[in-house]
Amino acid sequence: MCDTSLATEKFTKTQKRIFAKNSDREPNEAQSILHLPRIEHEKGSLLRTTYIEIPQTPVTYEVFLSKPFHMWGAEMGVNEFGVCIGNEAVFTNLKIPKKNNGLTGMDLIRLALERCKSARDGLFLITELLETYGQDACGGYENKTFFYHNSFIIADRTEGYVLETADKFWVAKKIDTFYAISNGLTIGSDFEYSSPNLIDLLRKKSNKEFSFKDHFSDHFYTYMSHCKDRRKLHEKTADSLEKETESYTIAQAMETLRTHSIDIDEFEPSASSMKSLCLHATGPTTPNQTNGSLIVEWDTSDNNQDPLRVFYTGTSTPCLSLFKPFYFGTKNFIRSSSLSSDATYSETLWWLHESIARKSNFDYQAVRSILLPSLVGLQESVINIAKEFLSPQKKEEVQWRFLKDHVNILKKVDEELIQSKIGRSRWQNPLFQIYWSGQNRKLKIPFR
């Protein structure tokens, strides 16, 4: 379960456009940050995606990805040309054979980012791959029965599209102002592009009457995902923040992704639900948590020579995390061990944060009161330095410094929480306690 949005200049009221996404996955499914350089490949070589092999392209572009550690594909990412993509699981009434002989939505994201120079090219590459290989591919981690179709927001400095699919059928349209997607189809008859095989359906119904979302939605699973609630909260939060200052900024996009359906000062993870943007897992009714977040900002002014800004958490629960900067053309993140997580607890950014996040499950407000004061000033510094024009050397220094500062804060705060015995002292709903004790036990290395 995820939430993704694009705000164009018409919405931000500036010469900036902003992409934002929360990636919601299973609690123990660590997310890695992957930075790959531009690579040339041998002619005729094959590429192994998550489940299948397909022909490799001669050149893959430099990409920055946030991905489930065990998958080839990515939940969200951006490339050296400023193309940015995020996807959503959507539930349709078309049966999936569950043979794992297709591409995952995450595979499609990474393939488009590695191969495309524009959002438009990304849109049509994804649909071409979709029609060729299909999307019969498990998207779960421990849940091996979790198969779904996908929707996407695909954007660059000048254009943005929403693409929605049902098996090999698809529709797409341009984003004009602000558009948010969650885990349900949203496009009715107002699409601008569609798959050729959709014509067969339209022969029976006129385009005016035909609604892609009404025709293909699985209404039960769409309802159970509370995607309408989260999409409404996404739109309402962004709109209210924009109205406060008559503009929408990266700081407000960060605040939007941190939003719960409950006021933050009264929030406890045990009372969380699928209606929040910042998702905290509670058990069967809310089986996912936000495992990574990404914000991309483009400056679309004519005279801007450095138009792209990328901000990532590399952690779960953005309400307790720091959005850090990344710059293309740098080299120090390509093989950063701090950003490469795996299935068990380790000294990496994602797991260091997770140790604190899991303590917050049992005393959220106490953990928040200790952690956030250390992050607020650092987040302000990130936002301020993003406004500056930096030399390549300075970009290297800045992105590494904020990552290192975040890691150091996490280690310091976690030690303070252990010494204070915060995170294990408050009584919670027994079912919630059993659920998280079980999640921690699966790791085989108990959190301190």
Long-range contacts (C-beta under 8 A, 24 or more apart in sequence): 1-89, 1-182, 1-183, 1-225, 1-227, 1-274, 1-279, 1-288, 2-75, 2-86, 2-87, 2-88, 2-89, 2-182, 2-183, 3-88, 3-180, 3-181, 3-182, 3-230, 3-231, 3-234, 3-257, 3-277, 4-76, 4-86, 4-87, 4-88, 4-153, 4-180, 4-181, 4-182, 5-153, 5-178, 5-179, 5-180, 5-181, 5-234, 5-238, 5-256, 6-153, 6-155, 6-160, 6-175, 6-178, 6-179, 7-177, 7-178, 7-238, 7-248, 7-253, 8-160, 8-175, 8-176, 8-177, 8-178, 9-300, 10-176, 10-177, 11-177, 11-178, 11-238, 11-242, 11-248, 12-242, 12-247, 12-248, 12-249, 13-242, 13-246, 13-247, 13-248, 14-247, 14-248, 14-249, 15-299, 15-300, 15-301, 15-304, 16-249, 16-297, 16-298, 16-299, 16-300, 17-155, 17-157, 17-160, 17-297, 17-298, 17-300, 18-248, 18-249, 18-250, 18-253, 18-295, 18-296, 18-297, 18-298, 19-84, 19-86, 19-153, 19-155, 19-160, 19-294, 19-295, 19-296, 19-297, 20-253, 20-256, 20-257, 20-293, 20-294, 20-295, 20-296, 21-75, 21-76, 21-86, 21-153, 21-257, 21-293, 21-294, 21-295, 22-257, 22-277, 22-278, 22-279, 22-290, 22-292, 22-293, 22-318, 23-66, 23-75, 23-76, 23-86, 23-290, 23-291, 23-292, 23-293, 23-294, 24-279, 24-288, 24-289, 24-290, 24-291, 25-68, 25-75, 25-141, 25-288, 25-289, 25-291, 25-292, 26-140, 26-141, 26-142, 26-143, 26-281, 26-287, 26-288, 27-281, 27-288, 27-289, 27-316, 27-439, 28-141, 28-142, 28-343, 28-439, 28-442, 28-443, 29-68, 29-69, 29-70, 29-141, 29-142, 29-291, 30-68, 30-69, 30-291, 30-341, 30-342, 30-343, 30-348, 30-350, 30-351, 30-354, 31-66, 31-67, 31-68, 31-69, 31-75, 31-291, 31-292, 31-314, 31-315, 31-316, 31-341, 31-350, 32-66, 32-67, 32-68, 32-69, 32-339, 32-340, 32-341, 32-350, 33-64, 33-65, 33-66, 33-312, 33-314, 33-333, 33-336, 33-339, 33-340, 33-349, 34-63, 34-64, 34-65, 34-66, 34-67, 34-74, 34-339, 34-340, 35-62, 35-63, 35-64, 35-65, 35-326, 35-333, 35-334, 35-336, 35-339, 36-60, 36-62, 36-63, 36-65, 36-114, 36-334, 37-62, 37-331, 37-334, 38-62, 38-80, 48-72, 49-73, 49-103, 49-104, 49-107, 49-111, 50-103, 50-104, 50-106, 50-107, 50-137, 51-100, 51-101, 51-102, 51-103, 51-104, 51-137, 51-138, 52-100, 52-101, 52-102, 52-103, 52-133, 52-137, 54-103, 54-129, 54-133, 57-114, 57-115, 60-114, 60-115, 61-113, 61-114, 61-115, 61-116, 61-117, 62-328, 62-329, 63-110, 63-113, 63-114, 64-310, 64-312, 64-326, 64-328, 64-333, 65-110, 65-113, 66-292, 66-293, 66-294, 66-312, 66-314, 67-106, 67-110, 68-106, 68-141, 68-291, 69-340, 69-341, 69-342, 69-343, 70-141, 70-343, 71-104, 71-106, 71-107, 72-106, 72-107, 72-110, 73-103, 73-104, 73-105, 73-106, 73-107, 73-108, 73-109, 73-110, 73-111, 74-106, 74-109, 74-110, 74-113, 75-106, 75-109, 75-292, 76-109, 76-292, 76-294, 77-109, 77-110, 77-113, 77-294, 78-113, 78-294, 78-296, 78-308, 78-310, 79-113, 79-114, 79-116, 80-328, 80-329, 81-116, 81-117, 81-118, 81-156, 82-156, 82-157, 82-296, 82-298, 82-307, 82-308, 83-112, 83-113, 83-116, 83-117, 83-118, 83-119, 83-121, 83-122, 83-154, 83-155, 83-156, 84-154, 84-155, 84-156, 84-296, 85-109, 85-112, 85-113, 85-122, 85-152, 85-153, 85-154, 85-155, 86-152, 86-153, 86-294, 87-150, 87-151, 87-152, 88-150, 88-151, 88-152, 88-181, 88-182, 88-183, 89-139, 89-148, 89-149, 89-150, 89-183, 90-148, 90-149, 90-150, 90-151, 90-164, 90-165, 90-166, 90-183, 90-184, 90-185, 90-217, 90-222, 91-148, 91-149, 91-183, 91-184, 91-217, 91-218, 91-221, 91-222, 91-225, 92-149, 92-166, 92-167, 92-185, 92-216, 92-217, 92-218, 93-166, 93-216, 93-217, 93-218, 94-149, 94-166, 94-167, 94-169, 94-216, 96-136, 96-147, 96-148, 96-149, 96-167, 97-136, 98-136, 98-138, 98-145, 98-147, 99-136, 100-136, 100-137, 100-138, 101-134, 101-136, 101-137, 102-133, 102-134, 102-135, 102-136, 102-137, 103-129, 103-130, 103-133, 103-134, 103-135, 103-137, 104-135, 104-137, 104-138, 104-139, 105-135, 105-139, 105-148, 105-149, 105-150, 105-152, 106-139, 107-137, 108-135, 108-150, 108-152, 109-152, 112-154, 118-156, 118-158, 118-159, 119-154, 119-155, 119-156, 119-158, 119-159, 119-160, 119-161, 120-159, 120-161, 122-154, 122-156, 123-154, 123-161, 123-163, 123-172, 123-193, 126-152, 126-154, 126-163, 127-163, 127-170, 127-172, 127-193, 127-195, 130-165, 130-168, 130-170, 131-168, 131-195, 131-197, 134-167, 134-168, 135-165, 135-167, 142-442, 143-287, 151-181, 151-185, 151-186, 153-179, 153-181, 155-296, 156-298, 157-298, 157-300, 157-307, 157-308, 158-300, 162-186, 162-187, 164-212, 164-213, 166-212, 166-216, 168-195, 168-197, 169-195, 169-197, 169-198, 169-201, 169-212, 169-216, 170-194, 170-195, 170-198, 171-195, 171-198, 171-212, 178-235, 178-238, 178-239, 180-231, 180-234, 180-235, 180-238, 181-231, 182-225, 182-227, 182-228, 182-230, 182-231, 182-234, 183-222, 183-225, 183-227, 183-230, 184-213, 184-217, 184-222, 184-225, 184-227, 184-228, 184-231, 185-212, 185-213, 185-216, 185-217, 185-222, 186-213, 186-231, 187-212, 187-213, 188-212, 188-213, 188-214, 224-274, 225-274, 226-273, 226-274, 226-275, 229-261, 229-274, 229-275, 230-274, 230-275, 230-276, 230-277, 233-259, 233-261, 233-275, 233-276, 233-277, 234-259, 234-277, 237-277, 250-295, 250-297, 250-309, 250-311, 250-323, 250-383, 250-386, 251-383, 253-295, 253-297, 254-295, 254-311, 254-318, 254-323, 254-379, 257-290, 257-293, 257-295, 257-318, 258-318, 258-319, 260-319, 264-319, 265-365, 267-319, 267-364, 267-365, 268-364, 268-365, 268-428, 269-360, 269-361, 269-364, 269-432, 270-361, 270-428, 270-429, 270-432, 278-317, 278-318, 278-319, 280-317, 280-361, 281-435, 281-439, 282-432, 282-435, 283-431, 283-432, 283-435, 289-316, 289-317, 290-316, 290-317, 290-318, 291-316, 291-350, 292-316, 293-318, 293-321, 293-323, 295-323, 297-386, 305-389, 306-389, 306-390, 309-386, 311-382, 311-386, 314-339, 314-349, 314-350, 314-403, 315-349, 315-350, 315-353, 315-354, 315-357, 316-350, 316-353, 316-354, 316-357, 317-353, 317-357, 317-360, 319-368, 320-353, 320-356, 320-357, 320-360, 320-367, 320-368, 320-371, 320-372, 321-353, 321-375, 322-375, 322-378, 322-379, 322-382, 322-402, 322-406, 322-409, 323-379, 323-382, 324-382, 324-399, 324-402, 324-403, 324-406, 325-382, 325-385, 325-386, 325-398, 325-399, 325-402, 326-399, 327-390, 327-395, 327-396, 327-398, 327-399, 329-392, 329-395, 330-392, 330-395, 330-396, 330-399, 331-396, 332-396, 332-399, 332-400, 333-399, 333-400, 336-403, 338-403, 338-407, 339-403, 343-443, 344-443, 344-444, 344-445, 345-443, 345-445, 345-447, 349-403, 349-406, 349-407, 349-410, 352-407, 352-410, 352-411, 352-414, 353-410, 354-447, 355-410, 355-414, 355-447, 355-448, 356-410, 356-413, 356-414, 356-417, 358-423, 358-436, 358-440, 358-447, 359-414, 359-417, 359-422, 359-423, 359-424, 359-447, 360-423, 361-423, 361-428, 361-432, 361-436, 362-423, 362-424, 362-425, 362-426, 362-428, 362-433, 362-436, 363-422, 363-423, 363-424, 363-425, 363-426, 366-422, 366-423, 366-426, 367-417, 367-422, 367-423, 370-413, 370-416, 370-417, 370-420, 370-422, 371-409, 371-413, 374-409, 374-412, 374-413, 375-406, 375-409, 378-402, 378-405, 378-406, 378-409, 414-448, 418-448
